[in-house]
Structure formats: C-alpha cells, structure tokens
Amino acid sequence: PYISPYGLTAPFSEQTVAATVGDPRTTILTDRQTARFLGRLEAAARACGFVPGNDVIGLMDMPGFVFALGGVSPAIAYYPREGDHVHQAIQMAMSRVPEDRLRRSFVLLNDHALRLGAFTVGGRAVPDDYDVCFDRDGPSKYGDMRVRLLKPRPPDRR
C-alpha cells in the first residue's frame, strides 16, 4: 500500500498533481493519470446534467468517485464487492431509501458491479434503463476498473 495506494498506478512519491474535486471544492494530490481521469469524469457528468448534491450510487468500491463528483450516496457510503451476500446487502440498504429518490439517482458502475447480474435501483434495470454519460478505463493497477456513469432514462424512453 505504500508503493501503490488503493490500486493507483503510481506510488506515493508521484501523488503530486493537484486536482480540485467535491462539493465544497477540495484540492487533493494525486498522480497525473488519476487527475486527468477525474477531470474527464466530472466534465462528462456535468454535460449529462449532473450537479453537485445529486444522488450517486457508486457500485462497487467507489466512494471516492462519488465524493469527487460532489455527489451524495442515498443509501450507504460504501458498497463492498466482496462477500457471499453482497447483492442482498445492497438491496437491503436501498430498501431504506424512498423509491422516488432512487429513481433520480445517477449510478456509477465498475466491472465488479456488472458481474452481480440482474440488478435494479428504484425499479430501474441497471444498466438497461439508463443513459451512459461516461464509459472509460479508470486508473487502476489491477486492470479491472472500467468506470461507467449512468443517468436515469426518462420514463418515456425506457
């Protein structure tokens, strides 16, 4: 973890590029690849109608991206990807949130989330009932970090 924290592609010694993220705006130090990625993610989110304070469900292991966008997680802050009952735990957490709020939520997915199989958020099938705002490989030494930002599709386009 000291050489390559959180699966980033660069060691601590290269976390020197300032990136402004979140709401309120906060400056963090990261590597060039991650700073570029966060800028692209934020620009795509804004172009898709996202504004800071909107709900974002970050599936799986993506609370940092929700924070970077200035989003709010409507159910739980961290959706784990490991364990025997991950799918059930996520559904249980979401069952505590009003359905109309879930239906308005943006969704961040990575490859781990797509392996969950059939999944719904507020009665919407993920990813089928969403428009893709962003779809790029994320900065990860593990090579399995495709990141997609989805916006709920209007009911007349489902």
Contacts in CASP RR format, 6 or more apart in sequence:
PFRMAT RR
TARGET T0000
AUTHOR 0000-0000-0000
METHOD contacts of the structure
MODEL  1
PYISPYGLTAPFSEQTVAATVGDPRTTILTDRQTARFLGRLEAAARACGF
VPGNDVIGLMDMPGFVFALGGVSPAIAYYPREGDHVHQAIQMAMSRVPED
RLRRSFVLLNDHALRLGAFTVGGRAVPDDYDVCFDRDGPSKYGDMRVRLL
KPRPPDRR
2 11 0 8 1.000
2 12 0 8 1.000
3 11 0 8 1.000
3 12 0 8 1.000
4 10 0 8 1.000
4 11 0 8 1.000
4 141 0 8 1.000
5 11 0 8 1.000
5 12 0 8 1.000
5 15 0 8 1.000
7 140 0 8 1.000
7 141 0 8 1.000
7 142 0 8 1.000
8 15 0 8 1.000
8 30 0 8 1.000
8 31 0 8 1.000
8 34 0 8 1.000
8 139 0 8 1.000
8 140 0 8 1.000
8 141 0 8 1.000
9 31 0 8 1.000
9 33 0 8 1.000
9 34 0 8 1.000
9 139 0 8 1.000
9 140 0 8 1.000
9 141 0 8 1.000
10 31 0 8 1.000
10 32 0 8 1.000
10 33 0 8 1.000
10 34 0 8 1.000
14 31 0 8 1.000
14 32 0 8 1.000
15 29 0 8 1.000
15 30 0 8 1.000
15 31 0 8 1.000
16 29 0 8 1.000
16 31 0 8 1.000
17 29 0 8 1.000
17 30 0 8 1.000
17 31 0 8 1.000
17 32 0 8 1.000
17 34 0 8 1.000
17 35 0 8 1.000
18 27 0 8 1.000
18 28 0 8 1.000
18 29 0 8 1.000
18 35 0 8 1.000
19 27 0 8 1.000
19 28 0 8 1.000
19 29 0 8 1.000
19 30 0 8 1.000
19 34 0 8 1.000
19 35 0 8 1.000
19 38 0 8 1.000
19 39 0 8 1.000
20 26 0 8 1.000
20 27 0 8 1.000
21 27 0 8 1.000
21 28 0 8 1.000
21 38 0 8 1.000
21 42 0 8 1.000
21 67 0 8 1.000
21 68 0 8 1.000
21 69 0 8 1.000
21 70 0 8 1.000
22 52 0 8 1.000
22 67 0 8 1.000
22 68 0 8 1.000
22 69 0 8 1.000
22 70 0 8 1.000
22 71 0 8 1.000
23 52 0 8 1.000
23 53 0 8 1.000
23 70 0 8 1.000
23 71 0 8 1.000
30 38 0 8 1.000
31 139 0 8 1.000
33 139 0 8 1.000
34 139 0 8 1.000
37 136 0 8 1.000
37 138 0 8 1.000
37 139 0 8 1.000
37 147 0 8 1.000
38 68 0 8 1.000
40 134 0 8 1.000
40 136 0 8 1.000
41 65 0 8 1.000
41 68 0 8 1.000
41 69 0 8 1.000
41 134 0 8 1.000
41 136 0 8 1.000
41 147 0 8 1.000
41 149 0 8 1.000
42 68 0 8 1.000
42 69 0 8 1.000
44 133 0 8 1.000
44 134 0 8 1.000
44 149 0 8 1.000
45 69 0 8 1.000
45 106 0 8 1.000
45 133 0 8 1.000
45 134 0 8 1.000
45 149 0 8 1.000
47 133 0 8 1.000
48 106 0 8 1.000
48 131 0 8 1.000
48 133 0 8 1.000
48 134 0 8 1.000
48 149 0 8 1.000
48 151 0 8 1.000
49 151 0 8 1.000
50 56 0 8 1.000
50 69 0 8 1.000
50 106 0 8 1.000
50 133 0 8 1.000
50 149 0 8 1.000
50 151 0 8 1.000
52 69 0 8 1.000
52 70 0 8 1.000
52 71 0 8 1.000
53 70 0 8 1.000
53 71 0 8 1.000
53 72 0 8 1.000
54 71 0 8 1.000
54 72 0 8 1.000
54 104 0 8 1.000
54 105 0 8 1.000
54 106 0 8 1.000
55 71 0 8 1.000
55 72 0 8 1.000
55 73 0 8 1.000
55 74 0 8 1.000
55 101 0 8 1.000
55 102 0 8 1.000
55 104 0 8 1.000
55 105 0 8 1.000
55 106 0 8 1.000
56 65 0 8 1.000
56 66 0 8 1.000
56 69 0 8 1.000
56 70 0 8 1.000
56 71 0 8 1.000
56 72 0 8 1.000
56 73 0 8 1.000
56 105 0 8 1.000
56 106 0 8 1.000
56 107 0 8 1.000
56 108 0 8 1.000
57 73 0 8 1.000
57 74 0 8 1.000
57 75 0 8 1.000
57 79 0 8 1.000
57 94 0 8 1.000
57 102 0 8 1.000
57 105 0 8 1.000
57 106 0 8 1.000
57 107 0 8 1.000
57 108 0 8 1.000
57 121 0 8 1.000
58 65 0 8 1.000
58 66 0 8 1.000
58 73 0 8 1.000
58 79 0 8 1.000
58 107 0 8 1.000
58 108 0 8 1.000
58 109 0 8 1.000
58 113 0 8 1.000
59 79 0 8 1.000
59 90 0 8 1.000
59 107 0 8 1.000
59 108 0 8 1.000
59 109 0 8 1.000
59 110 0 8 1.000
59 112 0 8 1.000
59 113 0 8 1.000
59 116 0 8 1.000
59 119 0 8 1.000
59 126 0 8 1.000
60 79 0 8 1.000
60 80 0 8 1.000
60 81 0 8 1.000
60 86 0 8 1.000
60 110 0 8 1.000
60 112 0 8 1.000
60 113 0 8 1.000
61 78 0 8 1.000
61 79 0 8 1.000
61 80 0 8 1.000
61 81 0 8 1.000
61 110 0 8 1.000
61 112 0 8 1.000
62 79 0 8 1.000
62 108 0 8 1.000
62 110 0 8 1.000
62 147 0 8 1.000
63 73 0 8 1.000
63 77 0 8 1.000
63 78 0 8 1.000
65 108 0 8 1.000
65 147 0 8 1.000
66 72 0 8 1.000
66 73 0 8 1.000
66 77 0 8 1.000
66 108 0 8 1.000
74 94 0 8 1.000
74 97 0 8 1.000
74 101 0 8 1.000
74 102 0 8 1.000
74 105 0 8 1.000
75 90 0 8 1.000
75 93 0 8 1.000
75 94 0 8 1.000
75 96 0 8 1.000
75 97 0 8 1.000
75 102 0 8 1.000
76 93 0 8 1.000
79 86 0 8 1.000
79 90 0 8 1.000
79 93 0 8 1.000
79 113 0 8 1.000
80 86 0 8 1.000
80 89 0 8 1.000
81 112 0 8 1.000
81 113 0 8 1.000
86 116 0 8 1.000
87 116 0 8 1.000
87 119 0 8 1.000
90 116 0 8 1.000
94 102 0 8 1.000
94 121 0 8 1.000
94 122 0 8 1.000
99 122 0 8 1.000
99 123 0 8 1.000
102 121 0 8 1.000
102 122 0 8 1.000
102 123 0 8 1.000
102 124 0 8 1.000
103 121 0 8 1.000
103 122 0 8 1.000
103 123 0 8 1.000
103 124 0 8 1.000
103 152 0 8 1.000
104 152 0 8 1.000
105 121 0 8 1.000
105 152 0 8 1.000
106 133 0 8 1.000
106 149 0 8 1.000
106 150 0 8 1.000
106 151 0 8 1.000
106 152 0 8 1.000
107 121 0 8 1.000
107 126 0 8 1.000
107 127 0 8 1.000
107 130 0 8 1.000
107 149 0 8 1.000
107 150 0 8 1.000
107 152 0 8 1.000
108 147 0 8 1.000
108 148 0 8 1.000
108 149 0 8 1.000
108 150 0 8 1.000
109 126 0 8 1.000
109 127 0 8 1.000
109 147 0 8 1.000
109 148 0 8 1.000
109 150 0 8 1.000
110 144 0 8 1.000
110 145 0 8 1.000
110 146 0 8 1.000
110 147 0 8 1.000
110 148 0 8 1.000
111 144 0 8 1.000
111 145 0 8 1.000
111 146 0 8 1.000
112 144 0 8 1.000
113 119 0 8 1.000
113 126 0 8 1.000
114 127 0 8 1.000
118 125 0 8 1.000
119 125 0 8 1.000
119 126 0 8 1.000
120 126 0 8 1.000
123 129 0 8 1.000
124 130 0 8 1.000
124 152 0 8 1.000
124 153 0 8 1.000
124 158 0 8 1.000
126 150 0 8 1.000
127 148 0 8 1.000
127 150 0 8 1.000
129 152 0 8 1.000
129 153 0 8 1.000
129 158 0 8 1.000
130 150 0 8 1.000
130 151 0 8 1.000
130 152 0 8 1.000
130 153 0 8 1.000
131 150 0 8 1.000
131 151 0 8 1.000
131 152 0 8 1.000
131 153 0 8 1.000
132 148 0 8 1.000
132 149 0 8 1.000
132 150 0 8 1.000
133 149 0 8 1.000
133 150 0 8 1.000
133 151 0 8 1.000
134 147 0 8 1.000
134 148 0 8 1.000
134 149 0 8 1.000
135 146 0 8 1.000
135 147 0 8 1.000
135 148 0 8 1.000
135 149 0 8 1.000
136 146 0 8 1.000
136 147 0 8 1.000
137 143 0 8 1.000
137 145 0 8 1.000
137 146 0 8 1.000
137 147 0 8 1.000
138 145 0 8 1.000
138 146 0 8 1.000
138 147 0 8 1.000
139 145 0 8 1.000
END
